[in-house]
Amino acid sequence: METVLIIEDHEDVHLMLAEALTHAGYTVASSYTGTDGLSQIKNHTYDLILLDIMLPYKSGDEILKEVRSFTDTPVIVISAKDMVGTKIDLLKLGADDYITKPFDLGEVVARVESLLRRSHKQLHANKVFQYKDLMLDDNTKRVIVSETDIELTAKEYMILELLVKHGGKVFTKANLYESVWKDEYLEDDNAVKTHISNLRNKLKKANPNEEYIETVWGLGYRLYKV
């Protein structure tokens, strides 16, 4: 089931959107401030984000600019500003669509469905991912580093796949454990730490002169920024 994050500070609008999307079959996550919304995006993976512009503590355009530095998650902006210049600026910042308030809930759901379909087609069309001298082929499950095939366990591959597909996004130990092991994270991080260590060793053996996985102290792991 696909998850949509709603970042909207007006409670009545927020609840209407959440109810319509839940009724359409989506899982809904909620945030009512800009700072909390950005924190949720950094610490969780969503299929689509509905983003208001006028938010407490951090504006929607600030969030959009920062989000586009580490993820390609589709973003639909919802705003009361109905100016061509505003729309163009937000699309240039990386918004995938723009809906003006007041809006029709049916149209919002239709736009969400349409954008997710396009996103899935693009993802399935391009299943070969490149990072530095590392190539991950999601069709054949091959990982090649510096022209050397790397033999990974299933869970090592899944961890690397998450990191590579989401660029510079930071994954907490809980994110990785719940995504890879498909179980609730109970503060026992030995499994994640062990697999990260083994994965690093295998990548290092293929290319001793390069670093691939960075530890973000207090947060989790991500790829080193190129």
C-alpha positions in Angstrom: 0.0 0.0 0.0 1.5 3.4 -1.0 2.1 6.0 1.6 1.3 9.7 1.1 2.8 12.3 3.5 0.5 15.3 4.0 2.3 18.5 5.2 -0.5 21.0 5.9 -1.1 23.1 9.0 -4.8 23.8 8.5 -6.5 21.0 10.4 -9.8 21.0 8.5 -8.0 20.9 5.1 -5.5 18.3 6.4 -8.3 16.0 7.7 -10.3 16.2 4.4 -7.2 15.3 2.4 -6.4 12.4 4.8 -9.9 11.0 4.6 -10.1 11.2 0.8 -6.7 9.5 0.3 -7.4 6.8 2.9 -10.8 6.1 1.2 -8.9 5.8 -2.1 -6.7 3.1 -0.6 -3.5 5.0 0.4 -1.7 5.0 3.8 -1.5 8.5 5.1 1.2 10.1 7.3 0.7 13.6 8.7 2.7 16.6 9.6 1.4 20.1 10.6 4.7 22.1 10.6 7.5 22.7 8.1 10.3 21.5 10.5 8.4 18.3 11.5 7.5 17.6 7.8 11.2 17.9 6.7 12.3 15.7 9.6 9.7 13.0 8.6 10.9 13.1 5.0 14.5 12.6 6.1 13.7 9.7 8.4 11.1 7.8 6.5 10.4 6.8 2.9 7.2 8.0 1.2 5.7 7.3 -2.2 4.4 10.9 -2.6 4.3 14.2 -0.6 1.4 16.7 -0.5 3.1 20.0 0.5 1.4 23.2 1.6 3.5 26.4 1.0 2.5 28.6 4.0 3.7 26.5 7.0 4.9 27.3 10.5 8.6 27.4 11.2 9.8 26.4 7.7 8.0 27.3 4.4 7.0 24.8 1.7 9.5 26.2 -0.8 12.3 25.9 1.7 11.3 22.3 2.3 11.0 21.5 -1.4 14.5 22.9 -2.1 16.1 20.8 0.6 14.1 17.7 -0.3 15.3 17.8 -3.8 18.9 17.6 -2.6 18.5 14.0 -1.4 15.3 12.4 -2.9 13.2 12.3 -6.1 10.0 11.5 -4.2 7.1 13.0 -6.1 5.8 16.3 -4.6 2.5 17.9 -5.2 2.3 21.5 -3.9 -1.0 22.7 -2.6 -1.3 26.5 -2.2 -3.7 29.4 -2.0 -1.4 31.4 -4.2 -2.7 31.3 -7.8 0.0 33.2 -9.6 1.8 32.0 -12.7 5.1 33.2 -11.4 4.7 31.3 -8.1 3.8 28.1 -9.9 6.8 28.4 -12.3 9.2 29.1 -9.4 8.0 26.0 -7.5 8.1 23.8 -10.5 11.7 24.9 -11.1 12.5 24.1 -7.5 11.3 20.5 -8.2 7.6 20.3 -7.6 6.0 17.7 -9.8 2.5 19.2 -9.8 0.6 22.3 -8.4 -2.9 22.5 -7.0 -4.6 25.7 -6.1 -6.8 26.2 -3.0 -9.8 25.8 -2.9 -9.6 22.4 -4.6 -11.9 19.5 -5.4 -10.9 16.4 -3.4 -11.6 14.2 -6.4 -9.1 16.1 -8.5 -6.5 15.8 -5.7 -6.9 12.1 -5.6 -6.8 11.9 -9.4 -3.6 13.9 -9.5 -2.0 11.7 -6.9 -2.9 8.5 -8.8 -1.6 10.0 -12.1 1.7 11.1 -10.6 2.3 7.8 -8.9 1.6 5.9 -12.1 4.2 8.1 -14.0 6.6 7.6 -11.1 6.3 3.9 -11.2 6.7 3.7 -14.9 9.9 5.7 -14.7 11.2 3.6 -11.9 10.5 0.3 -13.8 12.0 1.7 -17.0 15.3 2.6 -15.3 16.4 -0.3 -13.1 20.2 0.3 -13.5 21.6 2.6 -10.9 25.1 4.2 -10.9 27.0 5.7 -8.0 30.7 6.5 -8.4 32.2 3.3 -9.9 29.4 1.2 -8.4 26.6 -0.2 -10.7 23.5 -1.8 -9.3 21.3 -3.7 -11.8 17.9 -4.2 -10.3 16.9 -6.5 -13.1 19.7 -9.1 -12.6 20.5 -8.2 -9.0 24.1 -7.7 -10.0 26.4 -5.3 -8.2 29.6 -4.3 -9.9 32.3 -2.1 -8.4 35.3 -1.0 -10.5 34.4 -3.7 -13.1 34.4 -6.4 -10.4 31.2 -8.4 -9.6 30.4 -8.3 -5.9 28.7 -11.3 -4.2 26.2 -10.0 -1.7 23.7 -11.8 0.5 20.0 -10.9 0.0 19.9 -8.6 2.9 23.2 -6.9 2.0 21.8 -6.3 -1.5 18.5 -4.9 -0.1 20.4 -2.4 2.2 22.6 -1.3 -0.7 19.6 -1.0 -3.0 17.8 1.3 -0.6 20.9 3.6 -0.2 21.6 3.7 -3.9 18.0 4.3 -5.1 17.5 7.1 -2.6 20.7 9.0 -3.2 21.8 11.1 -0.2 18.8 10.2 2.0 19.8 9.2 5.6 18.3 5.9 6.7 18.1 5.3 10.4 18.8 1.8 11.8 15.0 1.5 12.3 14.3 2.4 8.7 16.8 -0.2 7.4 15.7 -2.9 9.7 11.9 -2.5 9.1 12.5 -2.2 5.3 14.8 -5.2 4.9 13.8 -7.5 7.7 10.1 -6.6 7.5 9.8 -6.6 11.2 9.4 -4.1 14.0 12.7 -2.5 15.1 13.3 -3.2 18.9 16.4 -1.1 19.4 18.6 -4.2 18.7 20.9 -2.7 16.0 23.4 -5.5 15.9 21.9 -7.0 12.8 22.0 -3.7 10.9 25.5 -2.9 12.1 26.8 -6.3 11.1 25.4 -6.2 7.6 26.6 -2.6 7.0 30.1 -3.7 8.2 30.1 -6.8 5.9 28.8 -4.7 3.0 31.5 -2.0 3.5 34.2 -4.7 3.6 33.1 -6.2 0.3 32.9 -2.8 -1.4 36.3 -1.9 0.1 37.9 -5.1 -1.2 36.7 -4.3 -4.7 38.0 -0.7 -4.6 40.2 0.1 -1.6 40.6 3.8 -2.7 36.9 4.7 -2.5 34.3 5.2 0.2 30.6 4.4 -0.4 28.6 4.2 2.8 28.8 7.1 5.4 27.8 6.9 9.0 25.8 10.0 10.0 26.4 9.9 13.8 23.2 10.0 15.8 21.1 9.4 12.7 22.0 6.4 10.5 23.6 5.7 7.2 23.7 7.2 3.7 25.9 7.3 0.6 28.8 9.7 0.6 27.9 12.8 -1.3 29.6 12.8 -4.7 
